[in-house]
Amino acid sequence: MSKRTHLTDLGCIACEELSDLGAGREGWLTDDPTVLCALEPNSLAIANRNLILVLGWSDPDEPRVNIRPDLSSTQAEYITAIEWLVFDDFRVVAVGTSKGYLLVYSLAGDLIHRQMVYPARILKLRVRGTKREMTQETSSSEEVSVVMAGVIARFDGSDILSMLQQWFQEMNSQFWDQKPKKRGPDDLENSYGRLPYQLWNVNKYGSCVDAAITGIMPPPLLELQVTPSVTVIGLQMVAIESCSFITSGNSFLVMLLAPFPMNSGDFLKLFRYLNSAAFIVGQSSQRYYCAVTIGDGAVISAFRLSEDRSRSLVGAILSKVVPATFSTIASFSKMIWRSEPTTNRKSEEKTQPFARASPLTCLKDHPRKGEKLTLSPSGTLAAITDSLGRILLLDTQALVVVRLWKGYRDASCLFMELLVNRDQPGSSSFYYEPTKSDYCLCLAIHAPRKGIVEVWQMRTGPRLLTIQCAKGSRLLQPSYRFGSSLGSPYVPLEAFLLNGDSGQLSVLNRFVN
């Protein structure tokens, strides 16, 4: 009887270039916390504080790329997070720094984009997406999340794709024109515009060490969906002193104290301007996300993230209607008094204000501390490791811990999909292409102190596999692929094992009998 194997070797990444990252000594991949890894189906990116090495494992002759980001030496800036951004036509490397910058590099080592997210150390870059087939939502959601201590930011995948398309089009045009443009760091930040994003403060229960946006969630129970109509009453005054609001149903009565006497014609023009401004406010859409954070103050905490920065209904009116009102009044005063135009001054870049983050729940259990967090493909489950060697399985929709494992110190977890009790290809007379419904969601737990990888069936199923692994190994998973077609063959979520000492990369077999 042949020995059953649960790993398939894919290739070896051993090369001389790895010595710049510390390779050559035992345990270099796992003992040094500054060594970071990011995997995609064909390549591996490994980084330390100031160097990124991109290499493949299938072809030993494939050229390797060294990327040295232009970091601030005066501020002791260094690399703190890396991740692949994989689209149908593009593959790029995203980098987070200790000073809060997000950098995007091509596979040729060219800097594509540089943008300040928030002046704090970036802890993790998360790439995830939910298709309509995974959830009950009517639309897909693809995003890049930037996690910092007590702060989380969200970039939409479509905005990143648009930026990459512009960059590659410019590179192609420069190639044919043979007139490359020289651009400095300021041009790189502004050539394609700043990527829009949302920013939230989630440190209500203390600073977090990891966080994730689990998906879209419904609005609060008493949330008012208001489309305001504005009625304006003008009063003749010498100077502006106040602005009052009276609410009735879905209508707002706005009483303005005008800064100058107005005739009927000027008043009608002002009325049209204000109604148009109020109409724009009423058309703004609202979306909510659920975020789960882990840290020292609270092992687990959850927040409802709103795209709106306002704090209340009155705050929404004051922040949106009032600026438009006074801006219109100022414009009319200039038209009447024919004041000289003022010179425009270049405004300094300011940190983006926080949007609203409402706390939902938290779990405090001193001295237990949350350490690592990983999400299932749909975002409905989260596996959380803590400082007491426990692993908690959290239902992110009900915000309830549904399972607990003990005795796994320094463990890391990844969700994967397996074919349980199904025939392998070639074992039957006909070939069948498995679909998503054929796969079973499982949790792979790497326990380095035990030297094993265990695979458990979700949510309450048994342990399916126990695999021996060498010391100095790391459990990896390919990054999410943006925009993958629903009509293409389903690609299950797999887990890979990288042995840092030998350089061998293996994949966990997807068939379990």
N, C-alpha and C positions, 0 to 999 in steps of 0.2 A: 504494500500500500504506500503510495507516494505521500510525501510530507505536504500538508496543506500550507500554502503561502497566501498571505493577505497583502503583500506589497509587490508592486511592479516597478523595477528600476527603469528610470527614464534617461539618465545620463549623468555625467560628472562635470562639475563646474571648476575643478581644480585648475589653477593657472597662476602664473607668476604675479599678475596684477593684484591678486588677492592679498599678497604680502603687505601692500600699502594700507590694508584695512585691518591688519593684525593677524592674518592667517599664518599658520606655521607653529603655533603653540596650542596646546590642548585646551579645549573649551573656549576658544576665542569668539565663537559665534553666539554663545549663550551667557558667558560670564561678564562680558562688557555691555552695559546697558546703552552705550552710545552707538552700538552697531545695530543698524536698522535694515529690515528686509521688506521688499514688496515684490509680489509675483504676478505674472500674467501668463497666458497660455504658452508663449514662446520664449519669454525672457525673464530674467531675474535682475532686480536692482538691489544692490547692497551699498549702504552708506555708513560713514562715520561722521565726525563733527564737521569736516570740511571737504569731503570727497564722496562722489557717487560713481559706482562702477556698474555698468549695464552689460550683461553677458547672457548668452544662450547656452543650453545644455545639449541640444540635439545635434548640433553641428560644431565639432571642435575647431573648425577653420573659420567660423563666423567671427567677424571683427568685434572687438570689445570697445566700449565707449567710456572714456573717463570724463566726468563732468565735475568741474570745480566752480561752484557758485561764487559770485562776486559778493562776499560778505563783508560787513563793516568790521575792520580790525580794531578801530578805536572803541567800539562798543562791545567787543568780544562776542560778536554774533556767530552762531553756529547752527548746524542742521539739527532739527529735533523731530522731524516727521517726513516720511516719503510715502507716495502712493502712485499707482498707475492710473491714468485716465485713458480708457480704451473705448474708441468709437469705431464705427464700421470702416472709416477711411483714415483714421488717425490713431497713433499711439504716442502719448507723451508722458513725461514724469512730472508729478506735482511735488513740490518741496515746501515744508514749513520750517521757519527759523525761530530762534530764541527771542527775536525782537518783534514777532508778530507779522512777518512778511510771508506772502504766498507767492512762490516762484513756479513757473511752468517752463520745462525744457523739452526740446525736441530730441529724437534719438541721435541726432548729429551733434548734440551738445550745445545747440543754440538757445539762448534765452528768448522765450516767446512773450512772457508776461511777468510783470512784477507789481505787486499791489500790497499795500498795508491793510491788514484786516482789523487788528486791534493791538495796541502796544503791550503785548504780553507773550509769554512763551507758548508756542503752539505745541500741544501735547499729542495730537493725533489728527490725521486726515481720514475721513470716512467717505467711501463712495458706495452708494446703494441706490436701488430703484425698485419700485413695485409696479408690476404690470397689472392690467385689469383682470387677468386670469388668476392672479395671486390673491387679490382682495375683493371686497364688495364695492370698491370705489368705481366710479364711472370713467375715471381718467387715470393715466399713468403719472407717476411721480419719480423723477430721477434727479439726484442731487449730490453735491459734495459738501460735507459738513466739516467745519474746522473747530476743533475742541481746544479750549484753553482753560486755565484754572478759573472756574466760576463763570465762564463766558462760552457761548456757542454761536457759531455763524453758519448760515446756509446759503450756498450758491446753487442756482438752478442749472441743470445739465444743458439745457438749450442755450443759455447765455454763453457757457463755456464753448459749446460747439460752434456758435456763431463767431466767437473770437478766433478760434483755431482756423476756421474756414477763411477768414480775412487774412490771417497771417500766411497760410499756405498759398493763397492766391497771390499775395504780394511777393512771396519768395519765387513763385513760378514766373511772374512777370519780370522780376529782376534777373532771373536766369536767362530768359530769352532776350531781354534788353542788354544784358551784360553790363549793367550800370548799377552795381549794388550801392545801396544807401548806407551811410554810416549814421548810426543812431546811438545817442547816449542813454544813460539810465532814465533821465527824465522823459525822453521820447518813448522808451519802452513802457512807461507807466501810462502815457497819455495817447499813444498812437492809435490804439483801438478803443480808447475810453476805459473807464473803470468798470469792472464787472459789478453789476448790481447784486446786492446780497442783503439778507436780514441778519440782525445782530441782537442777541438776548443775553441778559444778565441772570444767571441761574445759581447764584451763590447765597441764596437765602438761608440755607442750612449748612453753610460752610463751603470752603473751596473744594471743587471736585477734581478727581484725578482722571476721570474718563466720563464720557457722555455720548449719547446717540439720539438722533431724531428717529423715532420708531415709525412714524407715518402720519397721515392726515387723520384728524379726529373731529367729531361734531362740535359745534359752538356751544357755549354755556347754555344752560336751560333757560335762563331769563334774558338771553341776549336779544336786543331789539334790532330788527332789520329795518332801518329807517331810510327812506328816500325823501329828504326834506324838500319842501317848497318854501320859498322865502317871500314874505311880504314886508315892504320897506315903508316906514313912516318917517319923512324928513322933517326936522325941526330946525328953525332958523336960530342959530347960536353964533357967538363970536369965536369960540374955540371948542375943540372936541374934549368932552369931559368923561363920557361913559358910553357904553354900548350894552343894551339890555336884550334878553331873549325871553320869549314866552312860548312854551311848548303846549301843543294841543293835538294829540294823536300823532300824525305823521307830518304836521306842519309846524313851522317855526315862525313866530312873529318877531322880527328884528327891528328894534327902535334905535335909530342912529341920531346922534346929535351932530349935525353938519357944521363944518368950520366956517361957512360963509353963507350969506343969503343966496338962494337959488330960485330962478324962475321956473315955470312949468316945463320948458323944453329941456333945461339942464337936469331937472329932477327925473324926467322920463328916461333920459339917456343913462343916468345913474341907476335907475330901477332895472333897466335891461341888463346892465353890466353885473349887477348883484344877483339877479335871477340866474344868469348864465353861470356865474361862479358857484352858486349854491347847487345848480343842477349837476355840475361836475363832481361836487362833493358827494351827492346822493348816489352817483353811479359807481363809486369805488367798491370793489368786491372785497370780501373778508375771507381769510383762510386760516385754519388753526392746525397746529402740529402738536404731537405729544413728544416730549423729551424725557429721557431717563438719565439720571446722573448718579455716579457713585463717588464716594470720597471718605474723608476722615470724620467730618461732623455727622453725616448721615450715611449709613451703608448704602441705602437706596433712597432716592427722591425722584418725584415726577412733577412735570410742569406742563401747563397748556401754553403753547407759544402762539402769539397772535402777530399777524403781519402789521397790524395797526399800532402806531406808537402812542396813541391817545390813551388816557387812563379811564375816561368815562364818557358818557354821552355829551355832557356839557363841555368836557375837555375836547371832544372831537369838533364841536362847533367853534370853540374859542381858537383851536389850532388851525382850522381850515377856512371857516367863513370870515372870521375877523381879519386875518391878514389880507384876504382878497378884498374885503370891504375898504379897509384903510388904504390899500394900494390904489384902488379905484378912486377914492376921494382925493388922494394926493395927485393922481393923474389929472383929475378935473381941475384941481386948484392950479396946476401948472398951465393947463389950457387957458384958464380964465385970466390968470395973472401973467401968463407968458414969461415965466421965470426962465433963467438961463439953465441949459442942461448941465448937469454935474459930470465930472470926469469919472470914468469907471476905474476902480482900483482892483488890482489882482488880489482876490481874497485868498487867505491862507487856508490850506487844507486842514480840516478839523476831523476829529474822530466821529464816526457815524454814531448817532444817538441810538440807544437801546429801544427795541420794540417791547411790547408788554409780555411778560412771562408770569403767569398765575400759578402758584404752587397748588398741587393736587393732593399729594401725600408724601410721607417720608417714613423711613425705618431707622431709628436710632438704637444702637445696641453697643454701647461702650464696653470694652475697648475694641470691638470688631470694626474693621475698616474695609471698605470696598477697594479692590485692586484692579481688576480687569473686567471688561464687558464685551460681549459679542452678541450680535443679533441674528435671528433666523432670516431666511430670504424674504419672507413676507413682513417681517418686523413684529410679529405677534408674540414671539418668545425671545427672551434675553437670558443668557447664561452669565452669571456674575460670580467671580471668585473673591474671597475675602482673606483677611490676614490670619484667620483661625483655621485655615485649611478646608474651608467649606465651599461648596458650589451651589448657588441658588438658581433655580429655574423660575423666571418671572413671566407671568402672563401680562404683557404690556397693555392689553385692552382692559382687563379687569383689575390690573395693578395688584395682583395677588401672587405670592410665591406658591407654586404648585408642586415643587419637588426639591429635595435637598440631598446632597452628597457630603460625606464627611471623610477626612483623612487624605486630602489632596493639596498639600502645601506647595506653593510656587507653581501651581498648575495653570495651564492655558487651555482654552476651549475653542472649538470651531463647529459650526453646524455643517452637516453634509447629508447627501441623499444616497441611499443604497437600494439595490434590488434584493429584497429578502425572500428567500425560498422560491427563486425563479431560476430557470435554466440559463446557462451561459451560452453565448453564441457558438454554434458548431455542435452543441450537444443534442440538438433536435434536427428533424428532417427539413424544417423550413425556418427562414429567418424572420424575426419579428423585431421591429424598431420600437423600443420602449418609449412610452409617453410619460408626461409628468405624473399622471395618476398612478403609474406603476411603481414609482419610487416612494420610499419611506424616509421621512425626516428623522435624522439621528444626530446625536451629539458626540463628537470625538473629544476625549479628555486626555491631554498629555500630562502625565505625572512624572516629571524628571527625577524626583527622588526615588521613585520606584522603578524607573527605566522602562515604562510601559505606556502604550496608548490604548485606552478603552473606548469602545463605541457602544452607546446606549440608544435604544429606540425611544422616540418621543411619542407622547409625553410621559407615559407611565410604563413603557415597555421594558423588557429585560436587557441585560448586557449581551450584546451580540458578538463582540470580538474583544480579545486581549492580545495586543501585538507588542513584542519585545522591540525596544529601540535602543540604539547606542547612546552613551553619554555625549552631551554636546550637540544634540539634535534639536531642531526647531520645527514646530508645526506651522505650516503655511497654507494659504488659500488664494487662488487667483482673484484679481479685482473684478468688480462688476463690469459688464460690458454694456455701454450705453446704446440704446436704440436697437437692440437685437430684435429681429423680425419674429413675430408670433408664428409665421408659417414655416420657419426653418426647424430642423430637427432639434428636439429639446436637449440641452446640455445640462446634465445634473451638476449639483454643487459637490465638488470634490475636495479632499484634503490631501496635502503633500507633506512629506517628511524630508527635511534637509539635514544631512549629517555634516556638520561643519568641519569635523576633523578629517574625514575622507573626501568630502566634496560630493558625495553621492546624493542624487535627488530621486525620491521614490514617490509613488502615488498609491493611496489605499484603494484596493480593488473594490469595485462597486457591487459585486455579487457576493451574497452571503447565503449559504445553505445550512 
